[in-house]
Amino acid sequence: MEARRVDELLEAVFTEREEGRDELAGALAHLGAHAPGGGAGDFRDLEGMGLVRLDGSRLSLTPEGERMARGVVRRHRLAERLFRDLLDLSEGAMESQACEFEHILSPEATESVCTLLGHPPTCPHGKSIPPGECCGTVQRTVRPLVTGLPNFPLGARGRIVFIAPKFHDRMDRLAALGVVPGSELRLHQRAPAFVIEVGETTLALDPEIAGEVFVKRLER
């Protein structure tokens, strides 16, 4: 079986599990929508390769299958972030390119893209990006293009790329104030609170919340 097809099959199992589903039929339906071709026999081949377990109609990943699936999903979702946040591609172009990049990015390139983007926790659709080794590394060799507000320069303008709140209600409160992905802001001060300007509104955020807002600097 081609490596690309293996990636697609493992990705289907992983994403179905994220939705709380572990049925073979669900994985086949996912493939039918995103990567047509093949059938149940493909998963039996994966079982022979030691990557999945089939128990009747139930489907699960082995430890090696889990490792590989996380890698595919990580590459795909980081590529989505790259094409949406930095290159501003349309939804269709972003998805098409991400489907290609998930198969070709090397481990080194994947870590560099993640660092460049500021280690985003989610893709543009809000799904979690499996973390890599770089996400826990203190020393950075690539300057991130996306940073948290605590590291954003005073007086600079930026666009909010993503928000990673510890508590869901914070997202709702920030949204009500206009602090949402895509909004432009300017940082005016860091202490005792972070003061930002969003549109015509000036807001004060406590340091913990400010640390959950990630911004890309605008060069104008």
Backbone bond lengths (Angstrom), bond angles and torsions (degrees), N, CA, C in turn:
res aa  C-N    CA-C-N  psi(-1)  N-CA   C-N-CA  omega(-1)  CA-C   N-CA-C  phi
1 M - - - 1.457 - - 1.528 109.64 -
2 E 1.335 116.97 137.60 1.458 120.70 -179.48 1.528 110.75 -65.97
3 A 1.333 115.36 147.97 1.456 120.98 -178.99 1.531 111.14 -59.28
4 R 1.313 117.88 -36.91 1.464 121.51 -179.96 1.525 110.87 -61.26
5 R 1.339 116.03 -42.60 1.466 119.46 179.90 1.515 110.78 -67.69
6 V 1.311 116.76 -38.50 1.472 119.79 176.31 1.521 109.78 -58.33
7 D 1.339 116.86 -45.62 1.468 121.00 178.44 1.530 111.03 -56.70
8 E 1.330 116.29 -46.23 1.461 120.55 -176.61 1.524 111.72 -64.37
9 L 1.326 116.41 -40.33 1.464 120.62 179.86 1.527 110.94 -66.10
10 L 1.327 116.38 -45.39 1.463 119.89 -179.70 1.532 111.14 -65.22
11 E 1.323 116.30 -38.68 1.467 121.03 178.46 1.531 110.31 -62.09
12 A 1.324 116.39 -39.28 1.463 120.63 179.56 1.520 111.08 -62.85
13 V 1.338 117.11 -43.86 1.464 120.73 179.22 1.522 110.09 -63.73
14 F 1.331 116.45 -44.05 1.466 121.73 -177.69 1.531 111.04 -63.04
15 T 1.337 116.95 -48.28 1.458 119.67 -176.87 1.526 112.01 -70.14
16 E 1.316 117.83 -34.17 1.466 120.15 174.49 1.525 110.50 -63.26
17 R 1.326 117.01 -40.86 1.471 120.68 179.34 1.530 110.96 -63.90
18 E 1.325 116.91 -35.23 1.469 119.88 177.07 1.530 111.47 -59.31
19 E 1.331 115.98 -29.89 1.463 120.81 179.16 1.523 111.88 -89.50
20 G 1.336 116.49 6.05 1.457 120.25 178.39 1.511 114.21 82.28
21 R 1.346 116.59 20.10 1.455 120.29 -178.02 1.523 110.38 -117.04
22 D 1.333 116.46 141.88 1.465 120.18 178.89 1.522 112.00 -136.49
23 E 1.332 116.21 25.72 1.459 120.97 -178.94 1.527 110.69 -89.60
24 L 1.303 116.54 140.17 1.460 121.79 176.17 1.526 110.83 -56.68
25 A 1.332 116.61 -39.92 1.464 120.34 -179.06 1.525 111.37 -61.05
26 G 1.330 116.68 -36.87 1.461 120.33 179.45 1.512 111.80 -66.40
27 A 1.327 116.30 -42.19 1.465 120.22 178.56 1.521 110.69 -64.52
28 L 1.341 116.83 -38.95 1.465 120.43 178.41 1.527 110.78 -66.19
29 A 1.354 116.50 -38.56 1.461 120.08 178.17 1.522 110.55 -65.40
30 H 1.336 116.28 -39.84 1.466 120.78 177.29 1.525 110.17 -60.70
31 L 1.306 116.43 -45.03 1.463 120.48 178.89 1.528 111.28 -63.83
32 G 1.316 116.68 -38.04 1.452 120.31 179.71 1.509 112.36 -61.64
33 A 1.354 115.53 -31.54 1.458 120.14 -179.81 1.519 112.72 -85.44
34 H 1.342 116.70 -30.59 1.464 119.94 -172.41 1.525 114.99 -115.25
35 A 1.318 117.65 -27.98 1.475 119.99 -177.74 1.519 108.67 -150.96
36 P 1.336 117.58 73.17 1.466 121.25 -174.67 1.525 113.03 -60.09
37 G 1.328 113.55 157.73 1.470 120.03 177.56 1.508 111.11 117.38
38 G 1.320 116.42 152.25 1.450 120.30 177.63 1.522 111.96 74.18
39 G 1.336 115.69 -161.88 1.451 120.58 -179.05 1.507 110.47 -175.14
40 A 1.333 115.63 -153.14 1.459 120.67 -177.25 1.522 111.96 -59.45
41 G 1.324 115.82 -29.77 1.457 119.20 179.52 1.516 113.13 -60.59
42 D 1.331 116.51 -30.10 1.466 119.72 177.69 1.527 111.09 -62.00
43 F 1.329 115.97 -40.79 1.464 119.38 -179.60 1.526 111.73 -71.37
44 R 1.347 115.94 -31.04 1.466 117.81 174.32 1.532 109.92 -66.50
45 D 1.337 115.81 -35.23 1.467 119.04 175.55 1.531 110.64 -64.14
46 L 1.352 116.16 -41.14 1.473 119.69 177.71 1.521 110.92 -63.03
47 E 1.334 116.24 -36.42 1.459 119.50 177.88 1.520 109.51 -63.25
48 G 1.328 117.07 -40.70 1.459 120.81 177.54 1.514 112.41 -64.96
49 M 1.325 116.84 -25.09 1.469 121.82 178.22 1.527 111.79 -86.43
50 G 1.332 116.62 -2.63 1.463 120.51 178.31 1.519 113.97 78.54
51 L 1.350 116.51 25.31 1.472 119.57 -176.43 1.525 113.17 -106.48
52 V 1.326 117.76 -24.66 1.460 120.64 176.70 1.522 109.31 -136.32
53 R 1.336 114.12 164.77 1.467 120.88 173.06 1.518 107.79 -120.38
54 L 1.326 116.63 132.52 1.454 122.67 175.17 1.521 108.71 -109.75
55 D 1.332 116.07 124.06 1.451 121.74 178.35 1.527 107.10 -128.49
56 G 1.327 115.27 87.92 1.455 119.58 -172.84 1.523 108.92 68.13
57 S 1.341 115.59 -118.92 1.465 120.23 178.42 1.530 112.20 -95.18
58 R 1.324 116.79 1.15 1.464 121.66 -178.08 1.518 110.29 -91.93
59 L 1.340 114.85 143.75 1.457 121.61 -173.86 1.522 108.99 -133.25
60 S 1.332 116.65 131.79 1.468 120.01 178.38 1.527 109.69 -144.24
61 L 1.322 115.25 162.00 1.460 121.76 -179.22 1.523 110.77 -92.70
62 T 1.317 116.95 140.97 1.466 121.17 169.77 1.533 107.73 -78.43
63 P 1.319 119.12 169.51 1.471 119.65 177.41 1.529 113.41 -54.40
64 E 1.331 117.81 -41.16 1.465 119.69 178.56 1.528 110.76 -70.23
65 G 1.332 116.70 -38.80 1.457 119.84 176.44 1.516 111.52 -63.51
66 E 1.326 116.16 -38.29 1.470 121.27 177.20 1.522 110.61 -61.46
67 R 1.328 116.74 -45.64 1.473 120.69 -179.11 1.526 110.53 -60.76
68 M 1.319 115.55 -45.24 1.464 119.37 -178.26 1.523 111.44 -69.35
69 A 1.334 117.07 -40.31 1.462 120.50 -179.40 1.529 111.23 -64.02
70 R 1.328 116.20 -42.18 1.469 119.73 178.20 1.524 110.38 -60.41
71 G 1.318 116.52 -38.38 1.457 119.98 179.35 1.517 112.27 -64.24
72 V 1.339 116.88 -43.78 1.463 121.11 179.86 1.528 110.35 -63.26
73 V 1.332 115.61 -47.74 1.462 120.13 -177.98 1.526 110.39 -64.91
74 R 1.321 116.65 -39.85 1.471 120.72 178.00 1.533 110.57 -60.81
75 R 1.325 117.23 -46.94 1.463 120.25 -179.66 1.529 111.55 -63.09
76 H 1.322 115.82 -42.57 1.470 119.99 -178.89 1.524 111.03 -62.65
77 R 1.313 117.09 -47.98 1.464 119.87 -174.31 1.526 112.33 -74.22
78 L 1.328 117.24 -32.00 1.462 119.11 172.99 1.523 110.41 -66.53
79 A 1.326 116.71 -38.87 1.466 120.08 178.11 1.527 110.27 -63.95
80 E 1.333 117.19 -39.13 1.461 119.81 176.11 1.522 110.50 -58.70
81 R 1.334 116.70 -44.85 1.470 121.01 178.49 1.532 110.38 -61.60
82 L 1.306 116.41 -43.83 1.459 120.93 -178.77 1.524 110.82 -59.45
83 F 1.334 116.62 -49.09 1.454 120.50 -175.57 1.524 112.95 -75.04
84 R 1.324 117.62 -29.44 1.466 120.11 178.99 1.535 111.19 -81.57
85 D 1.329 117.00 -50.77 1.463 120.36 -170.28 1.521 113.81 -80.52
86 L 1.329 117.18 -35.82 1.458 119.39 -176.09 1.527 112.81 -100.26
87 L 1.327 117.22 -34.08 1.466 120.20 -177.06 1.522 113.07 -105.24
88 D 1.348 116.51 -9.55 1.467 122.23 174.74 1.525 112.69 56.13
89 L 1.341 116.70 42.24 1.467 120.55 177.76 1.523 110.32 -76.29
90 S 1.324 115.41 158.35 1.458 120.56 175.87 1.523 110.01 -67.58
91 E 1.317 116.33 167.40 1.465 120.77 -179.84 1.520 111.52 -58.16
92 G 1.330 116.93 -46.18 1.459 119.88 -178.54 1.512 113.06 -64.93
93 A 1.342 116.43 -44.31 1.467 120.03 179.75 1.522 110.75 -67.40
94 M 1.317 116.70 -39.35 1.462 120.84 178.87 1.526 110.80 -59.45
95 E 1.327 116.40 -47.87 1.462 120.51 -177.29 1.522 111.02 -67.01
96 S 1.311 117.02 -41.33 1.462 121.25 179.96 1.527 111.13 -61.36
97 Q 1.322 116.40 -45.83 1.456 120.35 -179.14 1.527 111.46 -69.43
98 A 1.336 116.70 -38.22 1.463 119.82 179.13 1.522 110.92 -63.06
99 C 1.331 116.62 -36.78 1.465 120.61 178.66 1.529 111.32 -63.89
100 E 1.321 116.94 -28.94 1.455 120.44 176.40 1.528 111.04 -78.96
101 F 1.330 115.83 -45.65 1.463 120.13 -175.00 1.524 112.78 -66.26
102 E 1.335 118.16 -27.00 1.464 119.43 -178.56 1.527 111.42 -63.33
103 H 1.339 116.38 -20.32 1.459 120.39 -178.29 1.521 113.35 -96.68
104 I 1.330 117.91 -15.62 1.466 118.81 -170.08 1.524 114.86 -118.97
105 L 1.334 118.56 -15.71 1.463 119.44 -179.10 1.527 110.41 -68.14
106 S 1.323 116.79 129.13 1.465 120.97 175.94 1.524 109.02 -76.73
107 P 1.335 118.46 162.42 1.469 119.99 176.82 1.523 112.28 -55.59
108 E 1.334 117.27 -40.27 1.462 120.44 -178.67 1.528 110.68 -66.24
109 A 1.332 116.55 -43.27 1.463 120.20 179.39 1.528 110.93 -65.97
110 T 1.324 116.77 -38.05 1.466 120.80 179.19 1.519 110.74 -61.76
111 E 1.344 117.08 -44.89 1.461 120.51 179.83 1.529 111.03 -64.80
112 S 1.336 116.67 -37.49 1.459 120.20 179.48 1.526 111.45 -67.35
113 V 1.340 116.69 -41.24 1.461 120.30 177.54 1.521 110.02 -62.48
114 C 1.318 116.80 -43.56 1.463 121.18 -179.90 1.527 110.64 -60.48
115 T 1.330 116.51 -45.85 1.463 120.91 179.52 1.523 110.63 -64.90
116 L 1.320 116.62 -41.85 1.463 121.45 179.55 1.522 111.36 -59.24
117 L 1.330 116.11 -35.81 1.465 121.33 -177.64 1.522 112.54 -86.73
118 G 1.331 117.88 -1.19 1.454 120.62 -179.97 1.512 114.16 81.84
119 H 1.340 116.96 24.91 1.480 123.09 177.38 1.533 111.97 57.49
120 P 1.342 117.07 59.82 1.469 119.82 -177.87 1.525 112.02 -63.84
121 P 1.345 118.09 138.10 1.471 120.53 -179.88 1.519 113.67 -82.14
122 T 1.351 117.03 -19.34 1.457 119.87 -176.91 1.530 110.69 -136.86
123 C 1.324 115.56 159.62 1.465 121.82 174.36 1.533 108.44 -84.26
124 P 1.332 119.14 175.61 1.472 120.22 179.62 1.523 114.34 -60.31
125 H 1.343 117.51 -18.49 1.462 121.04 179.53 1.522 112.21 -93.81
126 G 1.335 116.91 3.70 1.451 120.87 177.25 1.515 115.44 87.90
127 K 1.326 118.01 5.28 1.466 120.81 179.07 1.527 110.28 -86.38
128 S 1.311 116.57 145.82 1.461 121.53 -176.66 1.521 112.00 -65.00
129 I 1.327 115.64 139.77 1.460 121.67 173.29 1.529 107.38 -97.31
130 P 1.332 118.89 117.22 1.467 119.40 178.16 1.531 110.19 -54.26
131 P 1.331 118.23 128.14 1.469 119.96 -177.94 1.519 112.29 -71.40
132 G 1.314 116.11 154.55 1.453 122.51 176.54 1.515 110.68 -113.97
133 E 1.316 116.52 -179.05 1.456 120.49 -179.98 1.521 111.90 -59.95
134 C 1.341 116.87 -34.10 1.463 120.36 -177.96 1.515 112.37 -64.06
135 C 1.332 117.19 -24.60 1.462 120.34 -175.82 1.526 111.96 -70.00
136 G 1.321 117.54 -17.64 1.459 119.92 177.97 1.513 112.74 -110.44
137 T 1.332 116.45 9.94 1.461 120.66 -177.80 1.518 110.40 -88.06
138 V 1.323 115.84 129.81 1.463 120.27 -179.89 1.517 110.65 -76.81
139 Q 1.331 117.25 -44.99 1.461 121.13 -179.60 1.518 109.72 -79.45
140 R 1.326 117.70 124.67 1.459 122.94 178.61 1.531 108.98 -109.14
141 T 1.294 117.47 132.25 1.459 120.50 177.71 1.526 111.52 -100.41
142 V 1.346 117.40 -12.17 1.452 122.17 177.37 1.523 108.20 -118.45
143 R 1.319 116.63 128.72 1.464 119.92 179.92 1.525 109.50 -71.66
144 P 1.335 118.82 122.68 1.463 120.30 -178.67 1.524 111.47 -65.35
145 L 1.341 116.95 142.22 1.443 121.35 171.94 1.521 111.02 -86.78
146 V 1.322 116.20 -17.36 1.456 121.96 177.21 1.521 108.07 -119.28
147 T 1.325 117.47 125.46 1.461 120.99 -177.66 1.515 110.28 -133.73
148 G 1.327 115.13 160.20 1.452 120.40 173.55 1.524 110.02 -72.12
149 L 1.320 116.92 156.22 1.468 120.36 -179.96 1.533 113.23 -54.44
150 P 1.347 120.31 -36.02 1.465 118.97 179.90 1.530 113.48 -59.33
151 N 1.324 117.85 -24.50 1.469 120.94 -179.76 1.524 112.60 -104.34
152 F 1.319 116.71 7.15 1.463 120.79 -177.57 1.527 109.42 -85.08
153 P 1.343 118.65 139.53 1.472 120.33 -176.80 1.526 112.73 -66.50
154 L 1.325 116.41 139.42 1.457 121.25 175.15 1.526 109.87 -61.75
155 G 1.321 115.50 136.75 1.451 120.89 178.18 1.513 114.41 84.73
156 A 1.308 117.84 -11.73 1.461 120.63 -177.53 1.528 110.87 -79.42
157 R 1.327 115.18 153.72 1.459 120.61 174.11 1.521 108.84 -101.58
158 G 1.306 115.85 146.64 1.454 119.97 179.88 1.513 111.74 -151.62
159 R 1.325 115.13 169.20 1.465 121.43 175.74 1.518 108.41 -114.27
160 I 1.307 117.18 131.68 1.465 121.32 178.49 1.530 108.72 -68.46
161 V 1.331 115.93 123.21 1.458 121.42 -178.53 1.521 110.56 -95.14
162 F 1.327 116.32 -47.39 1.459 119.41 175.79 1.516 110.05 -155.30
163 I 1.323 115.32 160.67 1.464 122.97 178.07 1.517 106.71 -125.65
164 A 1.329 116.34 132.29 1.472 121.22 -177.01 1.523 109.65 -121.99
165 P 1.334 117.66 72.99 1.471 120.11 -176.28 1.524 112.69 -74.26
166 K 1.331 115.21 144.80 1.463 119.49 174.80 1.521 110.91 -72.14
167 F 1.327 116.46 -27.56 1.456 121.37 -178.16 1.526 108.52 -126.68
168 H 1.332 116.43 133.72 1.460 120.90 -172.49 1.519 112.33 -61.96
169 D 1.345 118.36 -34.70 1.461 119.34 -176.88 1.528 111.84 -65.48
170 R 1.335 116.73 -21.82 1.465 119.00 176.19 1.522 111.07 -63.79
171 M 1.327 116.60 -39.65 1.455 120.70 178.36 1.520 110.36 -58.96
172 D 1.339 116.51 -42.58 1.464 120.61 179.90 1.522 110.89 -65.02
173 R 1.340 117.12 -42.11 1.461 120.29 -179.80 1.521 111.36 -66.18
174 L 1.329 116.62 -41.59 1.458 120.23 178.35 1.529 110.77 -65.42
175 A 1.320 116.46 -40.55 1.465 120.24 179.52 1.527 110.60 -61.66
176 A 1.334 116.54 -39.30 1.465 120.31 179.29 1.524 111.85 -63.36
177 L 1.345 116.89 -23.45 1.466 122.28 179.37 1.526 111.97 -94.10
178 G 1.333 116.59 -0.39 1.454 120.08 -179.86 1.513 113.94 89.33
179 V 1.338 116.84 6.93 1.465 121.09 179.30 1.529 107.39 -91.07
180 V 1.317 115.60 88.48 1.464 122.12 -175.93 1.532 108.18 -137.38
181 P 1.339 117.59 157.22 1.466 119.51 176.34 1.521 111.10 -53.70
182 G 1.325 115.78 133.88 1.458 121.63 -178.45 1.515 113.32 101.77
183 S 1.344 117.01 -21.65 1.462 120.37 179.41 1.529 110.58 -72.11
184 E 1.322 116.33 145.88 1.462 121.21 175.32 1.518 109.42 -96.32
185 L 1.324 116.09 145.87 1.458 120.32 -179.40 1.521 110.32 -143.97
186 R 1.330 114.53 165.74 1.458 121.97 170.61 1.528 107.28 -129.95
187 L 1.343 116.38 135.15 1.458 121.00 179.69 1.531 109.04 -92.85
188 H 1.351 116.77 122.88 1.457 121.55 -176.67 1.528 113.36 -101.83
189 Q 1.337 117.96 -35.38 1.472 119.92 178.67 1.515 110.21 -157.17
190 R 1.350 114.97 160.65 1.465 121.09 -178.21 1.530 112.75 -112.22
191 A 1.304 119.02 -23.05 1.465 121.43 -175.11 1.529 109.84 -138.16
192 P 1.344 115.77 144.99 1.480 127.59 0.79 1.531 112.97 -75.65
193 A 1.342 116.05 -15.90 1.467 120.53 174.79 1.526 107.83 -127.46
194 F 1.337 115.78 161.71 1.458 120.44 175.84 1.533 107.97 -83.05
195 V 1.312 116.22 120.93 1.468 120.98 -179.72 1.523 108.14 -107.11
196 I 1.321 115.76 121.12 1.461 121.32 -179.18 1.519 109.99 -124.64
197 E 1.300 114.73 154.18 1.454 122.09 174.73 1.521 107.76 -111.28
198 V 1.318 116.44 120.87 1.466 122.47 178.30 1.524 107.06 -122.21
199 G 1.321 115.71 110.54 1.459 118.75 -174.86 1.518 109.95 63.59
200 E 1.315 116.43 -124.25 1.464 121.55 178.93 1.522 111.71 -97.83
201 T 1.327 116.89 7.94 1.463 120.89 -174.51 1.526 111.12 -110.82
202 T 1.332 115.99 137.58 1.461 122.40 174.37 1.519 108.31 -106.93
203 L 1.331 116.32 128.05 1.462 121.54 -174.63 1.521 110.56 -126.63
204 A 1.331 116.37 151.21 1.464 122.23 173.41 1.522 108.47 -113.22
205 L 1.325 116.36 127.23 1.466 122.23 179.65 1.515 109.10 -117.57
206 D 1.343 116.98 139.61 1.460 117.44 175.98 1.529 108.95 -72.89
207 P 1.337 117.94 157.89 1.468 121.14 -173.15 1.523 114.43 -56.13
208 E 1.337 117.53 -36.46 1.467 119.21 -178.56 1.526 110.96 -64.45
209 I 1.333 116.47 -43.89 1.459 119.76 179.90 1.524 110.53 -69.05
210 A 1.341 116.72 -39.37 1.469 119.99 178.77 1.521 111.17 -59.19
211 G 1.329 116.74 -34.37 1.459 120.75 179.58 1.510 113.85 -69.62
212 E 1.330 116.44 -9.74 1.461 121.11 -179.77 1.528 112.65 -99.13
213 V 1.334 116.23 -0.56 1.465 122.07 -179.03 1.529 108.81 -105.64
214 F 1.325 117.20 121.53 1.472 122.46 -175.93 1.521 109.75 -112.38
215 V 1.340 114.04 133.88 1.458 120.42 -166.77 1.528 110.77 -131.37
216 K 1.332 116.08 144.71 1.450 122.82 170.97 1.523 108.38 -105.84
217 R 1.327 116.69 127.59 1.460 120.27 -177.23 1.525 110.98 -68.43
218 L 1.329 116.09 139.84 1.455 122.42 176.06 1.512 108.93 -101.96
219 E 1.307 116.55 130.59 1.458 121.03 -176.37 1.515 110.79 -90.10
220 R 1.313 115.39 64.94 1.472 120.24 174.90 1.517 109.88 -163.53
